Amino acid sequence: MKRIFFIILILILAASAVFFFWRGEKIEFSNPSSNPTPSFSVSPTPLTILPESSNVPPNQKPAENIVIKFPIFNYHHLGPLPANADINRQAFTVAPEMLEEHLIYFRDHGYKIVPVSDLGDYFYTGQPLPPKAGALTFDDGYREHYKNAFPILKKYNAVATFFVPTGWISSSTKPDIMTWEELKEMSAAGMTIASHSISHPNLTKLSDEDLKKQLEESKKIIEEKIGQPCDFLAYPGGSYDARVIDAAKAAGYKSAVGIYKIIEQSPKYLFSVRRFHADDNLESVTDKLKDY
């Protein structure tokens, strides 16, 4: 008898468990705060490569790990090569006629030269870039940029970003550097004037105080003299580290460029944007543009 009673008790308990489980699936919570927190399994986002960023819908901010092609060509000296030029000067000099050949090539092959800031705008907000977009930059503020590059850029309706060391401008020890008047004229014509520090030091070797001064004051001076925001920095000599990047962000820059011999860009590298030197030959730019 006891055995039969025990079996009946077990059956009653089992039926009760089934009933409560069935009821549990039907429960609706009237108080949102009492809802249990769901558990999600998140898969890593795969790396996306977009040869043409215009494929991204307008105003849709891209994912942090997106990669696009956006070549940035960098120039230093732009003029005739001096007879006594050393190896360094030879490597960093492009003839005005060669710059014109570069621009003709871009035009004839459908490349669109836009300000460097357009890349930042795309990464920050999703503002679309045209297909086959790229940018031109000029470092160090040489007067050759105003005398030789500026007329050619205007001739081909191209724009560029000029990174200048503010302490070199109007300095008696640097007579080959542009004046503020020349820089303002270029800015009014659509060129971007941006920071290359005050005195072009190796930023990684500076104290925290000097680093802060080089970045903050050069930005402030350009904004006062040009009357436009200075949101971009070029690391002098391409030298930077994590501390320099943190200082650039703290100074209020939106982006900074280094030197890399590739044309791929990503939001992850907004403070180490890739660009490469254009040499005094056409292949130095055409070789980088294969498959783009």
C-alpha positions as CSV (number, residue, x, y, z in Angstrom):
1,M,0.0,0.0,0.0
2,K,2.8,2.3,1.0
3,R,4.5,1.6,-2.4
4,I,1.3,2.5,-4.3
5,F,1.0,5.8,-2.3
6,F,4.6,6.7,-3.0
7,I,4.1,6.1,-6.8
8,I,1.0,8.3,-6.8
9,L,2.9,11.0,-5.0
10,I,5.7,10.9,-7.6
11,L,3.1,11.2,-10.4
12,I,1.4,14.2,-8.8
13,L,4.8,16.0,-8.4
14,A,5.8,15.3,-12.0
15,A,2.4,16.6,-13.3
16,S,2.8,19.8,-11.2
17,A,6.3,20.5,-12.6
18,V,5.0,20.1,-16.2
19,F,2.1,22.5,-15.4
20,F,4.4,25.2,-14.0
21,F,6.9,25.0,-16.8
22,W,4.0,25.4,-19.3
23,R,2.7,28.4,-17.4
24,G,6.2,29.9,-17.3
25,E,6.4,30.1,-21.1
26,K,3.2,32.2,-21.1
27,I,4.2,34.8,-18.5
28,E,4.3,38.4,-19.5
29,F,5.9,41.0,-17.3
30,S,4.0,44.2,-16.9
31,N,6.9,46.0,-15.2
32,P,9.9,46.4,-17.6
33,S,12.4,46.6,-14.8
34,S,11.4,43.1,-13.7
35,N,12.3,41.5,-17.1
36,P,15.2,39.1,-16.9
37,T,18.3,40.3,-18.8
38,P,18.7,38.3,-22.0
39,S,22.0,36.6,-22.9
40,F,23.4,37.3,-26.4
41,S,26.1,35.5,-28.2
42,V,28.0,38.2,-30.3
43,S,30.2,37.2,-33.2
44,P,33.2,39.4,-34.1
45,T,32.5,41.8,-37.0
46,P,34.5,40.7,-40.0
47,L,36.9,43.1,-41.6
48,T,35.2,44.9,-44.4
49,I,37.2,46.1,-47.4
50,L,35.5,48.7,-49.7
51,P,37.5,49.7,-52.7
52,E,35.1,52.6,-53.2
53,S,33.7,54.1,-50.0
54,S,30.8,55.6,-52.0
55,N,29.2,52.2,-51.7
56,V,28.5,53.1,-48.0
57,P,25.0,54.7,-47.6
58,P,25.2,58.5,-47.0
59,N,25.4,59.7,-43.3
60,Q,26.0,56.1,-42.1
61,K,29.1,56.1,-39.9
62,P,31.3,53.3,-40.9
63,A,32.4,50.5,-38.5
64,E,35.7,51.1,-36.7
65,N,37.4,48.2,-38.5
66,I,36.4,49.2,-42.0
67,V,39.2,49.6,-44.5
68,I,39.1,51.8,-47.6
69,K,41.5,52.9,-50.2
70,F,42.3,56.6,-50.0
71,P,45.8,57.5,-51.2
72,I,47.5,60.6,-49.7
73,F,50.5,61.9,-51.7
74,N,53.0,63.9,-49.7
75,Y,55.4,66.6,-51.1
76,H,58.2,68.6,-49.6
77,H,60.5,70.7,-51.9
78,L,58.8,71.7,-55.1
79,G,61.2,73.4,-57.5
80,P,64.4,73.0,-59.5
81,L,67.0,70.8,-57.8
82,P,70.0,72.9,-56.5
83,A,73.3,72.0,-58.1
84,N,74.8,71.1,-54.7
85,A,71.8,69.1,-53.5
86,D,72.6,66.4,-51.0
87,I,70.9,63.0,-51.0
88,N,68.2,64.1,-48.7
89,R,67.3,67.1,-50.8
90,Q,67.3,65.0,-53.9
91,A,64.9,62.5,-52.4
92,F,62.5,65.1,-51.2
93,T,62.4,67.4,-54.3
94,V,59.8,67.2,-57.1
95,A,59.9,69.4,-60.1
96,P,56.9,71.6,-60.8
97,E,56.5,70.0,-64.2
98,M,56.3,66.6,-62.5
99,L,53.6,67.8,-60.1
100,E,51.7,68.8,-63.2
101,E,52.1,65.4,-64.7
102,H,50.8,63.9,-61.5
103,L,47.7,66.1,-61.6
104,I,47.1,65.3,-65.3
105,Y,47.3,61.6,-64.6
106,F,44.8,61.9,-61.8
107,R,42.4,63.9,-64.0
108,D,42.7,61.6,-67.0
109,H,42.2,58.4,-65.0
110,G,39.2,59.6,-63.0
111,Y,40.8,60.3,-59.6
112,K,39.2,62.9,-57.5
113,I,41.5,65.0,-55.3
114,V,39.7,66.2,-52.2
115,P,40.9,67.7,-48.9
116,V,42.3,65.4,-46.3
117,S,39.5,66.6,-44.0
118,D,37.0,64.7,-46.2
119,L,38.6,61.4,-45.0
120,G,38.0,62.4,-41.4
121,D,34.5,63.5,-42.2
122,Y,33.7,60.1,-43.7
123,F,35.1,58.2,-40.7
124,Y,33.4,60.5,-38.1
125,T,30.0,60.9,-39.7
126,G,29.7,58.8,-42.8
127,Q,29.8,61.7,-45.2
128,P,30.4,59.9,-48.5
129,L,33.6,60.1,-50.5
130,P,33.6,60.1,-54.3
131,P,34.9,57.0,-56.0
132,K,38.7,57.0,-56.5
133,A,39.2,59.8,-54.0
134,G,42.6,60.9,-52.8
135,A,44.4,63.9,-51.3
136,L,47.6,65.9,-51.6
137,T,49.7,67.2,-48.7
138,F,52.7,69.5,-48.6
139,D,55.0,69.7,-45.5
140,D,57.2,72.3,-44.0
141,G,55.8,75.5,-45.4
142,Y,58.3,76.2,-48.1
143,R,57.8,79.3,-50.3
144,E,58.1,77.0,-53.3
145,H,54.7,75.7,-52.4
146,Y,53.2,79.1,-52.9
147,K,55.3,80.1,-55.9
148,N,55.2,76.7,-57.8
149,A,52.6,74.4,-56.4
150,F,49.7,76.8,-55.8
151,P,49.4,78.0,-59.4
152,I,49.4,74.4,-60.7
153,L,46.8,73.3,-58.2
154,K,44.6,76.2,-59.2
155,K,45.1,75.4,-62.9
156,Y,43.8,71.9,-62.4
157,N,41.1,72.8,-59.9
158,A,42.8,70.7,-57.2
159,V,43.1,71.3,-53.5
160,A,45.8,70.4,-51.0
161,T,46.6,70.5,-47.3
162,F,49.7,72.5,-46.3
163,F,51.3,71.4,-42.9
164,V,53.4,74.3,-41.6
165,P,55.7,74.8,-38.6
166,T,54.3,78.0,-37.2
167,G,57.6,79.1,-35.6
168,W,59.3,79.1,-39.0
169,I,56.9,81.6,-40.6
170,S,58.2,85.1,-40.8
171,S,61.4,84.0,-39.1
172,S,64.7,85.7,-40.1
173,T,66.4,82.4,-40.0
174,K,63.9,80.8,-42.4
175,P,63.7,83.1,-45.4
176,D,62.5,80.3,-47.7
177,I,59.2,79.8,-45.7
178,M,55.8,81.2,-46.7
179,T,54.4,84.3,-45.0
180,W,51.0,84.4,-43.3
181,E,49.7,86.6,-46.1
182,E,50.6,83.9,-48.6
183,L,49.0,81.2,-46.5
184,K,45.8,83.2,-46.1
185,E,45.6,83.7,-49.8
186,M,45.9,79.9,-50.4
187,S,43.3,79.3,-47.6
188,A,40.9,81.7,-49.3
189,A,41.4,79.7,-52.6
190,G,40.3,76.4,-50.9
191,M,43.6,75.1,-49.6
192,T,43.8,73.8,-46.0
193,I,46.4,75.1,-43.6
194,A,47.3,72.7,-40.8
195,S,49.8,72.1,-38.1
196,H,53.3,70.7,-38.3
197,S,54.1,71.8,-34.7
198,I,55.9,75.0,-33.9
199,S,59.6,74.2,-34.6
200,H,59.5,70.7,-36.2
201,P,61.0,68.7,-33.4
202,N,60.8,64.9,-32.8
203,L,57.7,64.9,-30.7
204,T,58.5,61.6,-29.1
205,K,61.7,63.1,-27.5
206,L,59.9,66.1,-25.8
207,S,58.8,66.5,-22.2
208,D,55.1,66.4,-21.6
209,E,55.1,70.2,-21.1
210,D,57.0,70.9,-24.3
211,L,54.9,68.4,-26.3
212,K,51.7,70.1,-25.1
213,K,53.1,73.5,-26.1
214,Q,54.1,72.4,-29.6
215,L,50.7,71.0,-30.3
216,E,48.4,73.4,-28.6
217,E,50.1,76.7,-29.5
218,S,50.7,75.8,-33.2
219,K,47.0,75.0,-33.5
220,K,46.0,78.2,-31.8
221,I,48.3,80.4,-33.9
222,I,47.0,78.9,-37.2
223,E,43.4,79.5,-36.2
224,E,44.1,83.1,-35.2
225,K,46.2,83.9,-38.3
226,I,44.1,82.0,-40.9
227,G,40.7,82.4,-39.4
228,Q,39.8,78.8,-40.0
229,P,39.7,75.7,-37.6
230,C,43.0,73.8,-37.5
231,D,41.9,70.2,-37.0
232,F,44.8,68.3,-38.5
233,L,48.4,67.6,-37.5
234,A,51.3,66.1,-39.4
235,Y,53.9,64.6,-37.1
236,P,57.3,66.1,-37.9
237,G,59.5,63.5,-39.5
238,G,56.6,61.1,-39.2
239,S,57.6,60.3,-35.6
240,Y,55.0,59.6,-33.0
241,D,54.0,57.1,-30.2
242,A,51.1,56.5,-28.0
243,R,51.9,59.5,-25.7
244,V,52.1,61.8,-28.7
245,I,48.7,60.5,-30.0
246,D,47.2,61.2,-26.6
247,A,48.6,64.7,-26.6
248,A,47.3,65.4,-30.1
249,K,43.8,64.3,-29.0
250,A,44.0,66.4,-25.9
251,A,45.0,69.4,-27.9
252,G,41.8,69.2,-29.9
253,Y,43.0,67.7,-33.2
254,K,40.6,65.5,-35.1
255,S,43.2,63.5,-36.9
256,A,47.0,63.3,-37.5
257,V,49.1,61.9,-40.4
258,G,52.2,59.9,-40.4
259,I,54.2,58.2,-43.1
260,Y,53.3,54.7,-44.4
261,K,53.8,53.4,-47.9
262,I,50.3,52.1,-48.3
263,I,46.9,53.7,-49.4
264,E,44.6,51.8,-47.1
265,Q,42.9,53.8,-44.4
266,S,40.7,52.9,-41.3
267,P,38.9,54.8,-38.5
268,K,41.2,52.8,-36.1
269,Y,44.1,54.9,-37.5
270,L,42.6,58.4,-37.4
271,F,45.8,59.5,-35.5
272,S,48.2,57.6,-37.7
273,V,46.7,58.3,-41.1
274,R,48.7,56.7,-43.9
275,R,50.4,58.7,-46.6
276,F,53.6,58.4,-48.7
277,H,56.1,60.6,-50.5
278,A,55.6,61.4,-54.1
279,D,58.9,61.3,-56.0
280,D,60.1,63.1,-59.0
281,N,58.7,60.5,-61.4
282,L,55.2,59.5,-62.5
283,E,55.6,55.9,-61.3
284,S,55.9,57.0,-57.7
285,V,52.1,57.7,-57.8
286,T,50.9,55.4,-60.5
287,D,52.4,52.3,-58.8
288,K,50.4,53.1,-55.7
289,L,47.2,53.4,-57.7
290,K,47.1,49.9,-59.2
291,D,43.7,48.2,-58.7
292,Y,42.2,51.5,-57.4
